[in-house]
Amino acid sequence: MIFISEQISASILSLPTELVYLILDNLDDFTILCSIRNVCTRLNQIIDTYPRYQTLTTLDLTHNGIGDHGAQHIADVLRNNTTLTTLTLSNNDINEHGAKQLSDALRNNTTLATLDLSFNLLERGGTFYLANALQDNTALTTLDLSFNCIDIRGALDLANALQDNMTLTTLDLSFNVIDCYGAEHLANALRINKTLVTLNVDANPIGGHGKEHLADILRNRTTSTAEHDVHNETDDDSY
């Protein structure tokens, strides 16, 4: 990641806008968003009119090792960005500290629709912050939290959030450590939440009781406007 000093920033700002565009052409999206933008007001004005920035809707940072420090920079972007709709942060060693930063930004973000945080280190702490953000966020429709060591406590936090959130349609919790009681919490939330269309709990140790709780939701839920799927294939069963 490139960080811009005040001296370098002043040198860039002395250039015509067209030349600054040429410099930006040689930088990747992550550097522009996290290192160049928010250096100063003038540079922000130039970036705001930069064609590539204006059309930047998808940012994929899979396996970039950004960690919590990088997550904080991404959070700063999300607080002001109005173009990103899809953000992939899979496999980046982000734990609860980075999740807190992202969650704080998500509370007021009205653009981002898809967030992929799979293969990170969220565990219960990070899930707690994200669940709190879901209670306020009205933009996210797809959230991938697979492979994050989320247990019953994280499932309970998410279940509580789902009782208030009426925007999320897809939640991927596959390959975590949610047990039958966690599945019960999620099932109880789905009795209230009618917006979530797909819940993926593949490869979680929910057992027969957990499957029954989720299956009961499918038996009693109306499907007149959408198809509601709950997936679990731990024992080659699919709901």
C-alpha positions as CSV (number, residue, x, y, z in Angstrom):
1,M,0.0,0.0,0.0
2,I,1.3,3.5,-0.9
3,F,1.0,6.3,1.6
4,I,1.2,9.8,0.4
5,S,3.2,12.4,2.4
6,E,2.2,16.0,2.6
7,Q,5.3,16.9,0.4
8,I,4.3,14.4,-2.3
9,S,0.7,15.5,-2.1
10,A,1.7,19.1,-2.6
11,S,3.8,18.1,-5.6
12,I,0.9,16.2,-7.1
13,L,-1.5,19.1,-6.6
14,S,0.7,21.5,-8.5
15,L,0.1,19.4,-11.6
16,P,-2.8,19.8,-14.1
17,T,-5.7,17.6,-13.5
18,E,-5.0,15.6,-16.7
19,L,-1.5,14.7,-15.4
20,V,-2.9,13.6,-12.1
21,Y,-5.3,11.4,-14.1
22,L,-2.3,9.8,-15.8
23,I,-0.7,9.1,-12.4
24,L,-4.0,7.5,-11.2
25,D,-4.0,5.3,-14.3
26,N,-0.9,3.6,-13.0
27,L,-2.3,2.9,-9.5
28,D,-4.6,0.0,-8.5
29,D,-8.1,0.6,-7.1
30,F,-7.1,-0.2,-3.6
31,T,-4.3,2.3,-3.6
32,I,-6.5,5.0,-5.0
33,L,-9.3,4.3,-2.4
34,C,-7.2,3.8,0.7
35,S,-4.0,5.8,0.1
36,I,-4.7,8.6,-2.3
37,R,-8.3,9.6,-1.4
38,N,-8.9,11.6,1.7
39,V,-5.3,13.1,1.7
40,C,-6.8,16.5,1.1
41,T,-9.9,18.2,-0.3
42,R,-8.4,19.2,-3.6
43,L,-7.1,15.6,-4.3
44,N,-10.6,14.3,-3.4
45,Q,-12.1,16.7,-6.0
46,I,-9.8,15.4,-8.7
47,I,-10.4,11.7,-7.8
48,D,-14.2,12.3,-7.7
49,T,-14.0,13.4,-11.4
50,Y,-11.6,10.6,-12.4
51,P,-13.6,8.3,-14.8
52,R,-12.4,5.0,-13.3
53,Y,-13.3,6.1,-9.8
54,Q,-16.8,7.2,-10.9
55,T,-17.5,3.7,-12.3
56,L,-15.9,1.7,-9.6
57,T,-18.6,-0.6,-8.3
58,T,-16.7,-3.8,-7.5
59,L,-13.6,-4.2,-5.5
60,D,-12.0,-7.7,-5.0
61,L,-9.2,-7.8,-2.5
62,T,-9.2,-11.6,-2.0
63,H,-6.1,-13.0,-0.3
64,N,-4.3,-9.6,-0.1
65,G,-3.3,-9.9,3.5
66,I,-4.7,-6.5,4.4
67,G,-5.5,-7.5,8.0
68,D,-7.1,-5.2,10.5
69,H,-5.0,-2.2,9.4
70,G,-6.2,-2.5,5.8
71,A,-9.8,-3.1,7.0
72,Q,-9.6,0.2,8.8
73,H,-8.7,1.9,5.5
74,I,-11.5,0.1,3.7
75,A,-13.9,1.3,6.5
76,D,-12.8,4.9,5.9
77,V,-13.6,4.5,2.2
78,L,-17.1,3.0,3.0
79,R,-18.0,6.0,5.1
80,N,-17.9,8.3,2.1
81,N,-17.9,6.2,-1.1
82,T,-21.1,6.1,-3.1
83,T,-20.1,3.9,-6.0
84,L,-19.1,0.5,-4.5
85,T,-21.8,-2.1,-4.5
86,T,-19.7,-5.3,-4.2
87,L,-16.7,-5.7,-1.8
88,T,-14.8,-8.9,-1.5
89,L,-12.4,-9.2,1.5
90,S,-12.1,-13.0,1.6
91,N,-9.0,-14.6,3.2
92,N,-7.4,-11.4,4.6
93,D,-6.7,-12.3,8.3
94,I,-9.4,-9.8,9.4
95,N,-10.4,-10.4,13.0
96,E,-12.8,-8.7,15.4
97,H,-10.8,-5.4,15.4
98,G,-11.1,-5.0,11.7
99,A,-14.7,-6.2,11.8
100,K,-15.5,-3.4,14.3
101,Q,-14.1,-0.8,11.9
102,L,-16.0,-2.2,9.0
103,S,-19.2,-2.5,11.0
104,D,-19.0,1.1,12.2
105,A,-18.8,2.2,8.5
106,L,-21.6,-0.1,7.4
107,R,-24.1,1.5,9.8
108,N,-24.5,4.5,7.5
109,N,-23.4,3.2,4.2
110,T,-26.3,3.2,1.7
111,T,-24.6,1.7,-1.4
112,L,-22.8,-1.5,-0.7
113,A,-25.1,-4.5,-1.4
114,T,-22.7,-7.4,-1.3
115,L,-20.0,-8.1,1.3
116,D,-17.8,-11.2,1.3
117,L,-15.8,-11.7,4.5
118,S,-15.3,-15.4,4.1
119,F,-12.1,-17.2,5.2
120,N,-11.2,-14.6,7.9
121,L,-10.9,-14.7,11.7
122,L,-14.1,-13.1,12.8
123,E,-15.2,-15.7,15.4
124,R,-17.7,-14.4,17.9
125,G,-16.2,-11.0,18.5
126,G,-16.3,-9.9,14.8
127,T,-19.7,-11.4,14.3
128,F,-21.1,-9.4,17.2
129,Y,-20.0,-6.1,15.6
130,L,-21.3,-7.1,12.2
131,A,-24.6,-8.2,13.7
132,N,-25.0,-4.8,15.4
133,A,-24.3,-3.1,12.1
134,L,-27.1,-5.2,10.4
135,Q,-29.6,-3.7,12.8
136,D,-29.0,-0.2,11.2
137,N,-27.8,-1.0,7.7
138,T,-30.4,-0.8,5.0
139,A,-28.3,-1.6,1.9
140,L,-26.6,-5.0,2.3
141,T,-28.5,-7.8,0.6
142,T,-25.8,-10.5,0.5
143,L,-23.4,-11.3,3.3
144,D,-20.8,-14.1,3.2
145,L,-19.4,-15.1,6.6
146,S,-18.4,-18.7,5.8
147,F,-15.2,-20.2,7.2
148,N,-15.0,-17.8,10.2
149,C,-15.3,-20.1,13.3
150,I,-18.7,-18.7,14.2
151,D,-20.3,-20.6,17.1
152,I,-23.6,-20.5,18.9
153,R,-22.9,-17.1,20.3
154,G,-22.3,-15.6,16.9
155,A,-25.4,-17.3,15.6
156,L,-27.4,-15.8,18.4
157,D,-26.0,-12.3,17.6
158,L,-27.0,-12.7,14.0
159,A,-30.4,-14.1,14.9
160,N,-31.1,-11.1,17.0
161,A,-30.0,-8.8,14.1
162,L,-32.2,-10.7,11.6
163,Q,-35.3,-9.9,13.7
164,D,-34.7,-6.2,12.9
165,N,-33.0,-6.3,9.5
166,M,-35.4,-6.4,6.6
167,T,-32.9,-5.9,3.8
168,L,-30.6,-8.9,3.8
169,T,-31.7,-11.7,1.4
170,T,-28.7,-14.0,1.4
171,L,-26.6,-15.1,4.4
172,D,-23.8,-17.6,4.1
173,L,-22.8,-19.2,7.3
174,S,-21.3,-22.4,5.9
175,F,-18.2,-24.1,7.3
176,N,-18.5,-22.6,10.8
177,V,-19.1,-24.3,14.2
178,I,-22.8,-23.5,14.7
179,D,-24.5,-26.3,16.7
180,C,-28.1,-27.3,17.0
181,Y,-28.8,-24.5,19.5
182,G,-27.4,-21.9,17.2
183,A,-29.6,-23.3,14.4
184,E,-32.6,-23.0,16.7
185,H,-31.8,-19.3,17.3
186,L,-31.6,-18.7,13.6
187,A,-34.8,-20.6,13.0
188,N,-36.6,-18.5,15.6
189,A,-35.3,-15.4,13.9
190,L,-36.7,-16.6,10.6
191,R,-40.2,-16.8,12.1
192,I,-40.1,-13.0,12.3
193,N,-37.8,-12.2,9.4
194,K,-39.6,-12.7,6.0
195,T,-36.9,-11.0,3.9
196,L,-34.1,-13.5,4.0
197,V,-34.4,-15.8,1.0
198,T,-31.3,-18.0,1.4
199,L,-29.5,-19.1,4.5
200,N,-26.5,-21.4,4.0
201,V,-25.4,-23.5,7.0
202,D,-23.6,-26.2,5.1
203,A,-20.9,-28.1,7.1
204,N,-22.0,-26.9,10.5
205,P,-22.5,-29.4,13.3
206,I,-26.2,-28.6,13.7
207,G,-27.2,-32.2,13.9
208,G,-30.7,-33.7,13.5
209,H,-32.3,-31.3,16.0
210,G,-30.9,-28.3,14.3
211,K,-32.0,-29.5,10.9
212,E,-35.5,-30.1,12.3
213,H,-35.7,-26.5,13.6
214,L,-34.8,-25.2,10.2
215,A,-37.0,-27.6,8.3
216,D,-39.9,-26.6,10.5
217,I,-39.5,-23.0,9.2
218,L,-39.7,-24.2,5.6
219,R,-42.9,-26.2,6.4
220,N,-44.6,-23.2,7.9
221,R,-43.3,-20.3,5.8
222,T,-45.3,-19.0,2.9
223,T,-43.5,-18.9,-0.5
224,S,-46.0,-16.9,-2.5
225,T,-43.5,-14.1,-3.4
226,A,-40.1,-15.8,-3.2
227,E,-38.4,-19.1,-2.8
228,H,-37.0,-19.5,0.7
229,D,-34.1,-21.9,1.0
230,V,-32.2,-23.2,4.0
231,H,-29.2,-25.2,3.0
232,N,-27.4,-27.8,5.1
233,E,-25.5,-30.7,3.7
234,T,-23.4,-31.8,6.6
235,D,-24.9,-35.3,6.2
236,D,-25.7,-35.0,2.5
237,D,-29.2,-33.6,3.4
238,S,-30.5,-30.5,1.7
239,Y,-33.4,-28.3,2.7
